[in-house]
Amino acid sequence: MRINTKGSTLDLSIPKIMGILNITPDSFYDGGKFNSEKKALEQVEKMIISGADIIDVGGYSSRPGADEISVENELTRVIPIIHMISKIFPKIVISVDTFRSKVANEAVNHGADIINDISAGGLDEKMFETVSKLNVPYILMHMRGNPENMMNQTNYDDVKKEVKNYFMKKISNAKSMGINDIIIDPGFGFSKTKNQNYELLNNMEFLKDFKKPIIVGVSRKSMIYKTLGTTPEKALNGSTVLHTVSLLKGASIIRTHDVLEAAECIKIVSELHS
């Protein structure tokens, strides 16, 4: 499986790592850590050295109950960093984590290669059209509502069936708009209870039916640290366990705060298929 980036293709036959760079003051784990260009670029360099294939830049916290910020504020946070990453590290693939078409458009114009949309076009009616015009890979994530109210929308009759039907519709709509490179994200932690997250992960193989790359983002999330009775800061081991499970169940991309550990995980799991 391959996606087109930077005029070439990214081969996903061996899983890839997406390193998280949150340019936010209120993200659940690393909020405020990279609030200057110097700190952000140092973190990018560290992730690349550790094995990151993609850097995912986000300026809008999507943690449960997160406050809304203006488009202008989001642009101010992410565009300068994306521009600098593309100039200083020209070979690295850059993803922009946004559900706003204006931010997506500006980010790609300043060096981003992938649009990572937690709402799969649900929070901006112009997003599909924008992605089609930009002709870049698009990550569709499953979510109900928005970050502010999503945890009030967890009443599923069958979470697996809901996610499957959601992607059937979203992929069909995206294709009809001329979007070809599609990646799907089950949306762990978004409008799902802890038990629903584990049910979805335990049955994740059904997503292979779509014949699209699958990205998994569970790094240090509450489904891990609440299960362990700890904090995000102490959830690295639990994250590695779920990264292993995700890879065994078909994940093509691991989105993580901890690149080195994820790279080691991929290397070991790859031995099972060698």
LUMMAR-532659 format. One record per residue (C-alpha): x, y, z; residue in three letters; residue number from 0. Coordinates in pm, whole numbers, padded with zeros to 5 digits. Layout:
<sites>
<site><X>X</X><Y>Y</Y><Z>Z</Z><vose>ALA</vose><marza>NUM</marza></site>
...
</sites>
This chain:
<sites>
<site><X>00000</X><Y>00000</Y><Z>00000</Z><vose>MET</vose><marza>0</marza></site>
<site><X>00133</X><Y>00344</Y><Z>-00093</Z><vose>ARG</vose><marza>1</marza></site>
<site><X>00036</X><Y>00711</Y><Z>-00065</Z><vose>ILE</vose><marza>2</marza></site>
<site><X>00163</X><Y>00999</Y><Z>-00277</Z><vose>ASN</vose><marza>3</marza></site>
<site><X>00366</X><Y>01266</Y><Z>-00097</Z><vose>THR</vose><marza>4</marza></site>
<site><X>00624</X><Y>01523</Y><Z>-00207</Z><vose>LYS</vose><marza>5</marza></site>
<site><X>00593</X><Y>01406</Y><Z>-00566</Z><vose>GLY</vose><marza>6</marza></site>
<site><X>00689</X><Y>01051</Y><Z>-00470</Z><vose>SER</vose><marza>7</marza></site>
<site><X>00527</X><Y>00762</Y><Z>-00289</Z><vose>THR</vose><marza>8</marza></site>
<site><X>00539</X><Y>00662</Y><Z>00076</Z><vose>LEU</vose><marza>9</marza></site>
<site><X>00553</X><Y>00284</Y><Z>00097</Z><vose>ASP</vose><marza>10</marza></site>
<site><X>00333</X><Y>00156</Y><Z>00380</Z><vose>LEU</vose><marza>11</marza></site>
<site><X>00415</X><Y>-00213</Y><Z>00336</Z><vose>SER</vose><marza>12</marza></site>
<site><X>00630</X><Y>-00155</Y><Z>00644</Z><vose>ILE</vose><marza>13</marza></site>
<site><X>00437</X><Y>00054</Y><Z>00901</Z><vose>PRO</vose><marza>14</marza></site>
<site><X>00540</X><Y>00415</Y><Z>00939</Z><vose>LYS</vose><marza>15</marza></site>
<site><X>00559</X><Y>00648</Y><Z>01240</Z><vose>ILE</vose><marza>16</marza></site>
<site><X>00382</X><Y>00982</Y><Z>01268</Z><vose>MET</vose><marza>17</marza></site>
<site><X>00541</X><Y>01194</Y><Z>01539</Z><vose>GLY</vose><marza>18</marza></site>
<site><X>00308</X><Y>01433</Y><Z>01720</Z><vose>ILE</vose><marza>19</marza></site>
<site><X>00398</X><Y>01801</Y><Z>01746</Z><vose>LEU</vose><marza>20</marza></site>
<site><X>00131</X><Y>01992</Y><Z>01935</Z><vose>ASN</vose><marza>21</marza></site>
<site><X>00169</X><Y>02370</Y><Z>01913</Z><vose>ILE</vose><marza>22</marza></site>
<site><X>-00095</X><Y>02417</Y><Z>02180</Z><vose>THR</vose><marza>23</marza></site>
<site><X>-00106</X><Y>02529</Y><Z>02543</Z><vose>PRO</vose><marza>24</marza></site>
<site><X>-00372</X><Y>02276</Y><Z>02647</Z><vose>ASP</vose><marza>25</marza></site>
<site><X>-00315</X><Y>01937</Y><Z>02485</Z><vose>SER</vose><marza>26</marza></site>
<site><X>-00369</X><Y>01654</Y><Z>02734</Z><vose>PHE</vose><marza>27</marza></site>
<site><X>-00007</X><Y>01536</Y><Z>02744</Z><vose>TYR</vose><marza>28</marza></site>
<site><X>00235</X><Y>01784</Y><Z>02588</Z><vose>ASP</vose><marza>29</marza></site>
<site><X>00044</X><Y>02111</Y><Z>02601</Z><vose>GLY</vose><marza>30</marza></site>
<site><X>00280</X><Y>02409</Y><Z>02623</Z><vose>GLY</vose><marza>31</marza></site>
<site><X>00598</X><Y>02205</Y><Z>02582</Z><vose>LYS</vose><marza>32</marza></site>
<site><X>00677</X><Y>02329</Y><Z>02233</Z><vose>PHE</vose><marza>33</marza></site>
<site><X>00552</X><Y>02687</Y><Z>02252</Z><vose>ASN</vose><marza>34</marza></site>
<site><X>00851</X><Y>02843</Y><Z>02075</Z><vose>SER</vose><marza>35</marza></site>
<site><X>01003</X><Y>02784</Y><Z>01732</Z><vose>GLU</vose><marza>36</marza></site>
<site><X>01330</X><Y>02672</Y><Z>01889</Z><vose>LYS</vose><marza>37</marza></site>
<site><X>01165</X><Y>02412</Y><Z>02113</Z><vose>LYS</vose><marza>38</marza></site>
<site><X>00941</X><Y>02291</Y><Z>01831</Z><vose>ALA</vose><marza>39</marza></site>
<site><X>01227</X><Y>02247</Y><Z>01585</Z><vose>LEU</vose><marza>40</marza></site>
<site><X>01440</X><Y>02071</Y><Z>01847</Z><vose>GLU</vose><marza>41</marza></site>
<site><X>01155</X><Y>01827</Y><Z>01904</Z><vose>GLN</vose><marza>42</marza></site>
<site><X>01114</X><Y>01772</Y><Z>01529</Z><vose>VAL</vose><marza>43</marza></site>
<site><X>01485</X><Y>01695</Y><Z>01495</Z><vose>GLU</vose><marza>44</marza></site>
<site><X>01467</X><Y>01456</Y><Z>01789</Z><vose>LYS</vose><marza>45</marza></site>
<site><X>01170</X><Y>01272</Y><Z>01636</Z><vose>MET</vose><marza>46</marza></site>
<site><X>01335</X><Y>01246</Y><Z>01295</Z><vose>ILE</vose><marza>47</marza></site>
<site><X>01654</X><Y>01106</Y><Z>01447</Z><vose>ILE</vose><marza>48</marza></site>
<site><X>01442</X><Y>00859</Y><Z>01647</Z><vose>SER</vose><marza>49</marza></site>
<site><X>01273</X><Y>00730</Y><Z>01333</Z><vose>GLY</vose><marza>50</marza></site>
<site><X>00972</X><Y>00947</Y><Z>01248</Z><vose>ALA</vose><marza>51</marza></site>
<site><X>00853</X><Y>00928</Y><Z>00889</Z><vose>ASP</vose><marza>52</marza></site>
<site><X>00584</X><Y>01196</Y><Z>00927</Z><vose>ILE</vose><marza>53</marza></site>
<site><X>00556</X><Y>01499</Y><Z>01157</Z><vose>ILE</vose><marza>54</marza></site>
<site><X>00197</X><Y>01585</Y><Z>01250</Z><vose>ASP</vose><marza>55</marza></site>
<site><X>00161</X><Y>01953</Y><Z>01343</Z><vose>VAL</vose><marza>56</marza></site>
<site><X>-00148</X><Y>02060</Y><Z>01534</Z><vose>GLY</vose><marza>57</marza></site>
<site><X>-00253</X><Y>02396</Y><Z>01672</Z><vose>GLY</vose><marza>58</marza></site>
<site><X>-00601</X><Y>02311</Y><Z>01802</Z><vose>TYR</vose><marza>59</marza></site>
<site><X>-00632</X><Y>02085</Y><Z>02104</Z><vose>SER</vose><marza>60</marza></site>
<site><X>-00878</X><Y>01804</Y><Z>02039</Z><vose>SER</vose><marza>61</marza></site>
<site><X>-00879</X><Y>01665</Y><Z>02393</Z><vose>ARG</vose><marza>62</marza></site>
<site><X>-01227</X><Y>01608</Y><Z>02538</Z><vose>PRO</vose><marza>63</marza></site>
<site><X>-01381</X><Y>01939</Y><Z>02644</Z><vose>GLY</vose><marza>64</marza></site>
<site><X>-01117</X><Y>02148</Y><Z>02467</Z><vose>ALA</vose><marza>65</marza></site>
<site><X>-01202</X><Y>02514</Y><Z>02413</Z><vose>ASP</vose><marza>66</marza></site>
<site><X>-01256</X><Y>02647</Y><Z>02063</Z><vose>GLU</vose><marza>67</marza></site>
<site><X>-00999</X><Y>02886</Y><Z>01917</Z><vose>ILE</vose><marza>68</marza></site>
<site><X>-01027</X><Y>03116</Y><Z>01616</Z><vose>SER</vose><marza>69</marza></site>
<site><X>-00904</X><Y>03024</Y><Z>01269</Z><vose>VAL</vose><marza>70</marza></site>
<site><X>-00657</X><Y>03312</Y><Z>01290</Z><vose>GLU</vose><marza>71</marza></site>
<site><X>-00515</X><Y>03180</Y><Z>01616</Z><vose>ASN</vose><marza>72</marza></site>
<site><X>-00474</X><Y>02833</Y><Z>01472</Z><vose>GLU</vose><marza>73</marza></site>
<site><X>-00303</X><Y>02972</Y><Z>01161</Z><vose>LEU</vose><marza>74</marza></site>
<site><X>-00066</X><Y>03177</Y><Z>01375</Z><vose>THR</vose><marza>75</marza></site>
<site><X>00032</X><Y>02868</Y><Z>01568</Z><vose>ARG</vose><marza>76</marza></site>
<site><X>00093</X><Y>02619</Y><Z>01287</Z><vose>VAL</vose><marza>77</marza></site>
<site><X>00190</X><Y>02798</Y><Z>00966</Z><vose>ILE</vose><marza>78</marza></site>
<site><X>00529</X><Y>02939</Y><Z>01074</Z><vose>PRO</vose><marza>79</marza></site>
<site><X>00633</X><Y>02602</Y><Z>01219</Z><vose>ILE</vose><marza>80</marza></site>
<site><X>00522</X><Y>02406</Y><Z>00912</Z><vose>ILE</vose><marza>81</marza></site>
<site><X>00710</X><Y>02650</Y><Z>00689</Z><vose>HIS</vose><marza>82</marza></site>
<site><X>01028</X><Y>02616</Y><Z>00894</Z><vose>MET</vose><marza>83</marza></site>
<site><X>01009</X><Y>02236</Y><Z>00914</Z><vose>ILE</vose><marza>84</marza></site>
<site><X>00971</X><Y>02214</Y><Z>00535</Z><vose>SER</vose><marza>85</marza></site>
<site><X>01276</X><Y>02436</Y><Z>00484</Z><vose>LYS</vose><marza>86</marza></site>
<site><X>01505</X><Y>02285</Y><Z>00748</Z><vose>ILE</vose><marza>87</marza></site>
<site><X>01398</X><Y>01921</Y><Z>00702</Z><vose>PHE</vose><marza>88</marza></site>
<site><X>01291</X><Y>01910</Y><Z>00334</Z><vose>PRO</vose><marza>89</marza></site>
<site><X>01272</X><Y>01530</Y><Z>00313</Z><vose>LYS</vose><marza>90</marza></site>
<site><X>01036</X><Y>01477</Y><Z>00605</Z><vose>ILE</vose><marza>91</marza></site>
<site><X>00666</X><Y>01433</Y><Z>00532</Z><vose>VAL</vose><marza>92</marza></site>
<site><X>00452</X><Y>01691</Y><Z>00714</Z><vose>ILE</vose><marza>93</marza></site>
<site><X>00092</X><Y>01644</Y><Z>00820</Z><vose>SER</vose><marza>94</marza></site>
<site><X>-00135</X><Y>01921</Y><Z>00945</Z><vose>VAL</vose><marza>95</marza></site>
<site><X>-00384</X><Y>01822</Y><Z>01213</Z><vose>ASP</vose><marza>96</marza></site>
<site><X>-00685</X><Y>02044</Y><Z>01141</Z><vose>THR</vose><marza>97</marza></site>
<site><X>-01055</X><Y>02024</Y><Z>01059</Z><vose>PHE</vose><marza>98</marza></site>
<site><X>-01063</X><Y>02369</Y><Z>00898</Z><vose>ARG</vose><marza>99</marza></site>
<site><X>-01028</X><Y>02404</Y><Z>00522</Z><vose>SER</vose><marza>100</marza></site>
<site><X>-00860</X><Y>02745</Y><Z>00542</Z><vose>LYS</vose><marza>101</marza></site>
<site><X>-00591</X><Y>02611</Y><Z>00775</Z><vose>VAL</vose><marza>102</marza></site>
<site><X>-00547</X><Y>02302</Y><Z>00557</Z><vose>ALA</vose><marza>103</marza></site>
<site><X>-00507</X><Y>02514</Y><Z>00245</Z><vose>ASN</vose><marza>104</marza></site>
<site><X>-00251</X><Y>02749</Y><Z>00401</Z><vose>GLU</vose><marza>105</marza></site>
<site><X>-00061</X><Y>02462</Y><Z>00558</Z><vose>ALA</vose><marza>106</marza></site>
<site><X>-00019</X><Y>02279</Y><Z>00227</Z><vose>VAL</vose><marza>107</marza></site>
<site><X>00083</X><Y>02604</Y><Z>00058</Z><vose>ASN</vose><marza>108</marza></site>
<site><X>00357</X><Y>02640</Y><Z>00321</Z><vose>HIS</vose><marza>109</marza></site>
<site><X>00491</X><Y>02285</Y><Z>00300</Z><vose>GLY</vose><marza>110</marza></site>
<site><X>00245</X><Y>02034</Y><Z>00450</Z><vose>ALA</vose><marza>111</marza></site>
<site><X>00191</X><Y>01711</Y><Z>00256</Z><vose>ASP</vose><marza>112</marza></site>
<site><X>-00103</X><Y>01544</Y><Z>00434</Z><vose>ILE</vose><marza>113</marza></site>
<site><X>-00426</X><Y>01674</Y><Z>00588</Z><vose>ILE</vose><marza>114</marza></site>
<site><X>-00528</X><Y>01499</Y><Z>00909</Z><vose>ASN</vose><marza>115</marza></site>
<site><X>-00893</X><Y>01583</Y><Z>00982</Z><vose>ASP</vose><marza>116</marza></site>
<site><X>-01048</X><Y>01455</Y><Z>01305</Z><vose>ILE</vose><marza>117</marza></site>
<site><X>-01394</X><Y>01531</Y><Z>01169</Z><vose>SER</vose><marza>118</marza></site>
<site><X>-01355</X><Y>01379</Y><Z>00820</Z><vose>ALA</vose><marza>119</marza></site>
<site><X>-01511</X><Y>01690</Y><Z>00671</Z><vose>GLY</vose><marza>120</marza></site>
<site><X>-01792</X><Y>01702</Y><Z>00924</Z><vose>GLY</vose><marza>121</marza></site>
<site><X>-01695</X><Y>02035</Y><Z>01079</Z><vose>LEU</vose><marza>122</marza></site>
<site><X>-01619</X><Y>02225</Y><Z>00757</Z><vose>ASP</vose><marza>123</marza></site>
<site><X>-01831</X><Y>02177</Y><Z>00446</Z><vose>GLU</vose><marza>124</marza></site>
<site><X>-01549</X><Y>02309</Y><Z>00228</Z><vose>LYS</vose><marza>125</marza></site>
<site><X>-01289</X><Y>02056</Y><Z>00343</Z><vose>MET</vose><marza>126</marza></site>
<site><X>-01348</X><Y>01784</Y><Z>00082</Z><vose>PHE</vose><marza>127</marza></site>
<site><X>-01340</X><Y>02040</Y><Z>-00199</Z><vose>GLU</vose><marza>128</marza></site>
<site><X>-01020</X><Y>02190</Y><Z>-00057</Z><vose>THR</vose><marza>129</marza></site>
<site><X>-00845</X><Y>01853</Y><Z>-00025</Z><vose>VAL</vose><marza>130</marza></site>
<site><X>-00946</X><Y>01763</Y><Z>-00380</Z><vose>SER</vose><marza>131</marza></site>
<site><X>-00798</X><Y>02084</Y><Z>-00519</Z><vose>LYS</vose><marza>132</marza></site>
<site><X>-00479</X><Y>02043</Y><Z>-00319</Z><vose>LEU</vose><marza>133</marza></site>
<site><X>-00447</X><Y>01679</Y><Z>-00432</Z><vose>ASN</vose><marza>134</marza></site>
<site><X>-00285</X><Y>01556</Y><Z>-00111</Z><vose>VAL</vose><marza>135</marza></site>
<site><X>-00348</X><Y>01249</Y><Z>00107</Z><vose>PRO</vose><marza>136</marza></site>
<site><X>-00639</X><Y>01288</Y><Z>00348</Z><vose>TYR</vose><marza>137</marza></site>
<site><X>-00686</X><Y>01122</Y><Z>00685</Z><vose>ILE</vose><marza>138</marza></site>
<site><X>-01051</X><Y>01056</Y><Z>00766</Z><vose>LEU</vose><marza>139</marza></site>
<site><X>-01113</X><Y>01000</Y><Z>01137</Z><vose>MET</vose><marza>140</marza></site>
<site><X>-01429</X><Y>00870</Y><Z>01302</Z><vose>HIS</vose><marza>141</marza></site>
<site><X>-01584</X><Y>01110</Y><Z>01551</Z><vose>MET</vose><marza>142</marza></site>
<site><X>-01926</X><Y>01232</Y><Z>01657</Z><vose>ARG</vose><marza>143</marza></site>
<site><X>-01979</X><Y>01599</Y><Z>01738</Z><vose>GLY</vose><marza>144</marza></site>
<site><X>-01675</X><Y>01813</Y><Z>01811</Z><vose>ASN</vose><marza>145</marza></site>
<site><X>-01399</X><Y>01813</Y><Z>02076</Z><vose>PRO</vose><marza>146</marza></site>
<site><X>-01613</X><Y>02019</Y><Z>02310</Z><vose>GLU</vose><marza>147</marza></site>
<site><X>-01913</X><Y>01783</Y><Z>02318</Z><vose>ASN</vose><marza>148</marza></site>
<site><X>-01796</X><Y>01450</Y><Z>02173</Z><vose>MET</vose><marza>149</marza></site>
<site><X>-01792</X><Y>01264</Y><Z>02504</Z><vose>MET</vose><marza>150</marza></site>
<site><X>-02165</X><Y>01324</Y><Z>02536</Z><vose>ASN</vose><marza>151</marza></site>
<site><X>-02219</X><Y>01125</Y><Z>02216</Z><vose>GLN</vose><marza>152</marza></site>
<site><X>-02114</X><Y>00771</Y><Z>02305</Z><vose>THR</vose><marza>153</marza></site>
<site><X>-02454</X><Y>00598</Y><Z>02283</Z><vose>ASN</vose><marza>154</marza></site>
<site><X>-02389</X><Y>00334</Y><Z>02015</Z><vose>TYR</vose><marza>155</marza></site>
<site><X>-02599</X><Y>00026</Y><Z>01955</Z><vose>ASP</vose><marza>156</marza></site>
<site><X>-02296</X><Y>-00129</Y><Z>01787</Z><vose>ASP</vose><marza>157</marza></site>
<site><X>-01977</X><Y>00079</Y><Z>01776</Z><vose>VAL</vose><marza>158</marza></site>
<site><X>-01813</X><Y>-00147</Y><Z>01517</Z><vose>LYS</vose><marza>159</marza></site>
<site><X>-02112</X><Y>-00124</Y><Z>01282</Z><vose>LYS</vose><marza>160</marza></site>
<site><X>-02132</X><Y>00255</Y><Z>01332</Z><vose>GLU</vose><marza>161</marza></site>
<site><X>-01765</X><Y>00302</Y><Z>01243</Z><vose>VAL</vose><marza>162</marza></site>
<site><X>-01794</X><Y>00076</Y><Z>00938</Z><vose>LYS</vose><marza>163</marza></site>
<site><X>-02100</X><Y>00260</Y><Z>00804</Z><vose>ASN</vose><marza>164</marza></site>
<site><X>-01935</X><Y>00594</Y><Z>00874</Z><vose>TYR</vose><marza>165</marza></site>
<site><X>-01630</X><Y>00508</Y><Z>00666</Z><vose>PHE</vose><marza>166</marza></site>
<site><X>-01838</X><Y>00360</Y><Z>00385</Z><vose>MET</vose><marza>167</marza></site>
<site><X>-02014</X><Y>00697</Y><Z>00347</Z><vose>LYS</vose><marza>168</marza></site>
<site><X>-01707</X><Y>00915</Y><Z>00401</Z><vose>LYS</vose><marza>169</marza></site>
<site><X>-01486</X><Y>00722</Y><Z>00158</Z><vose>ILE</vose><marza>170</marza></site>
<site><X>-01760</X><Y>00724</Y><Z>-00105</Z><vose>SER</vose><marza>171</marza></site>
<site><X>-01808</X><Y>01100</Y><Z>-00066</Z><vose>ASN</vose><marza>172</marza></site>
<site><X>-01435</X><Y>01166</Y><Z>-00076</Z><vose>ALA</vose><marza>173</marza></site>
<site><X>-01389</X><Y>00958</Y><Z>-00389</Z><vose>LYS</vose><marza>174</marza></site>
<site><X>-01679</X><Y>01136</Y><Z>-00559</Z><vose>SER</vose><marza>175</marza></site>
<site><X>-01492</X><Y>01462</Y><Z>-00497</Z><vose>MET</vose><marza>176</marza></site>
<site><X>-01176</X><Y>01324</Y><Z>-00660</Z><vose>GLY</vose><marza>177</marza></site>
<site><X>-00983</X><Y>01247</Y><Z>-00341</Z><vose>ILE</vose><marza>178</marza></site>
<site><X>-00772</X><Y>00940</Y><Z>-00411</Z><vose>ASN</vose><marza>179</marza></site>
<site><X>-00519</X><Y>00896</Y><Z>-00130</Z><vose>ASP</vose><marza>180</marza></site>
<site><X>-00735</X><Y>00820</Y><Z>00173</Z><vose>ILE</vose><marza>181</marza></site>
<site><X>-00619</X><Y>00699</Y><Z>00514</Z><vose>ILE</vose><marza>182</marza></site>
<site><X>-00869</X><Y>00593</Y><Z>00782</Z><vose>ILE</vose><marza>183</marza></site>
<site><X>-00846</X><Y>00650</Y><Z>01157</Z><vose>ASP</vose><marza>184</marza></site>
<site><X>-01084</X><Y>00468</Y><Z>01397</Z><vose>PRO</vose><marza>185</marza></site>
<site><X>-01071</X><Y>00767</Y><Z>01630</Z><vose>GLY</vose><marza>186</marza></site>
<site><X>-00972</X><Y>00609</Y><Z>01959</Z><vose>PHE</vose><marza>187</marza></site>
<site><X>-01069</X><Y>00843</Y><Z>02243</Z><vose>GLY</vose><marza>188</marza></site>
<site><X>-01309</X><Y>01046</Y><Z>02030</Z><vose>PHE</vose><marza>189</marza></site>
<site><X>-01679</X><Y>01010</Y><Z>02120</Z><vose>SER</vose><marza>190</marza></site>
<site><X>-01610</X><Y>00666</Y><Z>02266</Z><vose>LYS</vose><marza>191</marza></site>
<site><X>-01601</X><Y>00524</Y><Z>02617</Z><vose>THR</vose><marza>192</marza></site>
<site><X>-01302</X><Y>00328</Y><Z>02741</Z><vose>LYS</vose><marza>193</marza></site>
<site><X>-01484</X><Y>00000</Y><Z>02682</Z><vose>ASN</vose><marza>194</marza></site>
<site><X>-01588</X><Y>00105</Y><Z>02331</Z><vose>GLN</vose><marza>195</marza></site>
<site><X>-01226</X><Y>00193</Y><Z>02250</Z><vose>ASN</vose><marza>196</marza></site>
<site><X>-01110</X><Y>-00154</Y><Z>02350</Z><vose>TYR</vose><marza>197</marza></site>
<site><X>-01396</X><Y>-00323</Y><Z>02168</Z><vose>GLU</vose><marza>198</marza></site>
<site><X>-01302</X><Y>-00135</Y><Z>01852</Z><vose>LEU</vose><marza>199</marza></site>
<site><X>-00933</X><Y>-00213</Y><Z>01889</Z><vose>LEU</vose><marza>200</marza></site>
<site><X>-01003</X><Y>-00579</Y><Z>01958</Z><vose>ASN</vose><marza>201</marza></site>
<site><X>-01201</X><Y>-00602</Y><Z>01633</Z><vose>ASN</vose><marza>202</marza></site>
<site><X>-00995</X><Y>-00362</Y><Z>01423</Z><vose>MET</vose><marza>203</marza></site>
<site><X>-00931</X><Y>-00614</Y><Z>01145</Z><vose>GLU</vose><marza>204</marza></site>
<site><X>-01268</X><Y>-00529</Y><Z>00989</Z><vose>PHE</vose><marza>205</marza></site>
<site><X>-01120</X><Y>-00198</Y><Z>00871</Z><vose>LEU</vose><marza>206</marza></site>
<site><X>-00898</X><Y>-00390</Y><Z>00629</Z><vose>LYS</vose><marza>207</marza></site>
<site><X>-01210</X><Y>-00445</Y><Z>00417</Z><vose>ASP</vose><marza>208</marza></site>
<site><X>-01178</X><Y>-00085</Y><Z>00297</Z><vose>PHE</vose><marza>209</marza></site>
<site><X>-00832</X><Y>-00156</Y><Z>00150</Z><vose>LYS</vose><marza>210</marza></site>
<site><X>-00707</X><Y>00176</Y><Z>00284</Z><vose>LYS</vose><marza>211</marza></site>
<site><X>-00410</X><Y>00246</Y><Z>00512</Z><vose>PRO</vose><marza>212</marza></site>
<site><X>-00513</X><Y>00252</Y><Z>00878</Z><vose>ILE</vose><marza>213</marza></site>
<site><X>-00365</X><Y>00502</Y><Z>01121</Z><vose>ILE</vose><marza>214</marza></site>
<site><X>-00389</X><Y>00445</Y><Z>01496</Z><vose>VAL</vose><marza>215</marza></site>
<site><X>-00354</X><Y>00716</Y><Z>01759</Z><vose>GLY</vose><marza>216</marza></site>
<site><X>-00366</X><Y>00577</Y><Z>02112</Z><vose>VAL</vose><marza>217</marza></site>
<site><X>-00046</X><Y>00730</Y><Z>02248</Z><vose>SER</vose><marza>218</marza></site>
<site><X>-00078</X><Y>00806</Y><Z>02623</Z><vose>ARG</vose><marza>219</marza></site>
<site><X>-00457</X><Y>00839</Y><Z>02596</Z><vose>LYS</vose><marza>220</marza></site>
<site><X>-00705</X><Y>00789</Y><Z>02879</Z><vose>SER</vose><marza>221</marza></site>
<site><X>-00799</X><Y>00440</Y><Z>02759</Z><vose>MET</vose><marza>222</marza></site>
<site><X>-00446</X><Y>00350</Y><Z>02870</Z><vose>ILE</vose><marza>223</marza></site>
<site><X>-00375</X><Y>00559</Y><Z>03178</Z><vose>TYR</vose><marza>224</marza></site>
<site><X>-00722</X><Y>00519</Y><Z>03331</Z><vose>LYS</vose><marza>225</marza></site>
<site><X>-00698</X><Y>00143</Y><Z>03288</Z><vose>THR</vose><marza>226</marza></site>
<site><X>-00361</X><Y>00147</Y><Z>03464</Z><vose>LEU</vose><marza>227</marza></site>
<site><X>-00469</X><Y>00398</Y><Z>03728</Z><vose>GLY</vose><marza>228</marza></site>
<site><X>-00190</X><Y>00635</Y><Z>03637</Z><vose>THR</vose><marza>229</marza></site>
<site><X>-00129</X><Y>00955</Y><Z>03437</Z><vose>THR</vose><marza>230</marza></site>
<site><X>-00041</X><Y>01034</Y><Z>03074</Z><vose>PRO</vose><marza>231</marza></site>
<site><X>00319</X><Y>01096</Y><Z>03183</Z><vose>GLU</vose><marza>232</marza></site>
<site><X>00345</X><Y>00737</Y><Z>03310</Z><vose>LYS</vose><marza>233</marza></site>
<site><X>00159</X><Y>00569</Y><Z>03023</Z><vose>ALA</vose><marza>234</marza></site>
<site><X>00451</X><Y>00491</Y><Z>02789</Z><vose>LEU</vose><marza>235</marza></site>
<site><X>00456</X><Y>00118</Y><Z>02859</Z><vose>ASN</vose><marza>236</marza></site>
<site><X>00081</X><Y>00092</Y><Z>02808</Z><vose>GLY</vose><marza>237</marza></site>
<site><X>00111</X><Y>00287</Y><Z>02483</Z><vose>SER</vose><marza>238</marza></site>
<site><X>00371</X><Y>00043</Y><Z>02355</Z><vose>THR</vose><marza>239</marza></site>
<site><X>00145</X><Y>-00250</Y><Z>02437</Z><vose>VAL</vose><marza>240</marza></site>
<site><X>-00142</X><Y>-00102</Y><Z>02236</Z><vose>LEU</vose><marza>241</marza></site>
<site><X>00091</X><Y>-00003</Y><Z>01952</Z><vose>HIS</vose><marza>242</marza></site>
<site><X>00191</X><Y>-00369</Y><Z>01932</Z><vose>THR</vose><marza>243</marza></site>
<site><X>-00172</X><Y>-00481</Y><Z>01924</Z><vose>VAL</vose><marza>244</marza></site>
<site><X>-00252</X><Y>-00220</Y><Z>01659</Z><vose>SER</vose><marza>245</marza></site>
<site><X>00031</X><Y>-00336</Y><Z>01434</Z><vose>LEU</vose><marza>246</marza></site>
<site><X>-00075</X><Y>-00699</Y><Z>01466</Z><vose>LEU</vose><marza>247</marza></site>
<site><X>-00428</X><Y>-00599</Y><Z>01368</Z><vose>LYS</vose><marza>248</marza></site>
<site><X>-00325</X><Y>-00412</Y><Z>01055</Z><vose>GLY</vose><marza>249</marza></site>
<site><X>-00217</X><Y>-00056</Y><Z>01141</Z><vose>ALA</vose><marza>250</marza></site>
<site><X>-00009</X><Y>00108</Y><Z>00868</Z><vose>SER</vose><marza>251</marza></site>
<site><X>00078</X><Y>00425</Y><Z>01062</Z><vose>ILE</vose><marza>252</marza></site>
<site><X>00132</X><Y>00474</Y><Z>01434</Z><vose>ILE</vose><marza>253</marza></site>
<site><X>00068</X><Y>00829</Y><Z>01555</Z><vose>ARG</vose><marza>254</marza></site>
<site><X>00271</X><Y>00877</Y><Z>01871</Z><vose>THR</vose><marza>255</marza></site>
<site><X>00440</X><Y>01112</Y><Z>02117</Z><vose>HIS</vose><marza>256</marza></site>
<site><X>00717</X><Y>00854</Y><Z>02168</Z><vose>ASP</vose><marza>257</marza></site>
<site><X>00885</X><Y>00791</Y><Z>01834</Z><vose>VAL</vose><marza>258</marza></site>
<site><X>01186</X><Y>00586</Y><Z>01944</Z><vose>LEU</vose><marza>259</marza></site>
<site><X>00976</X><Y>00336</Y><Z>02136</Z><vose>GLU</vose><marza>260</marza></site>
<site><X>00726</X><Y>00306</Y><Z>01849</Z><vose>ALA</vose><marza>261</marza></site>
<site><X>01012</X><Y>00246</Y><Z>01604</Z><vose>ALA</vose><marza>262</marza></site>
<site><X>01141</X><Y>-00036</Y><Z>01823</Z><vose>GLU</vose><marza>263</marza></site>
<site><X>00789</X><Y>-00178</Y><Z>01839</Z><vose>CYS</vose><marza>264</marza></site>
<site><X>00758</X><Y>-00180</Y><Z>01460</Z><vose>ILE</vose><marza>265</marza></site>
<site><X>01099</X><Y>-00342</Y><Z>01421</Z><vose>LYS</vose><marza>266</marza></site>
<site><X>01012</X><Y>-00625</Y><Z>01657</Z><vose>ILE</vose><marza>267</marza></site>
<site><X>00664</X><Y>-00686</Y><Z>01517</Z><vose>VAL</vose><marza>268</marza></site>
<site><X>00809</X><Y>-00687</Y><Z>01164</Z><vose>SER</vose><marza>269</marza></site>
<site><X>01021</X><Y>-00987</Y><Z>01262</Z><vose>GLU</vose><marza>270</marza></site>
<site><X>00701</X><Y>-01189</Y><Z>01302</Z><vose>LEU</vose><marza>271</marza></site>
<site><X>00630</X><Y>-01143</Y><Z>00931</Z><vose>HIS</vose><marza>272</marza></site>
<site><X>00984</X><Y>-01182</Y><Z>00796</Z><vose>SER</vose><marza>273</marza></site>
</sites>
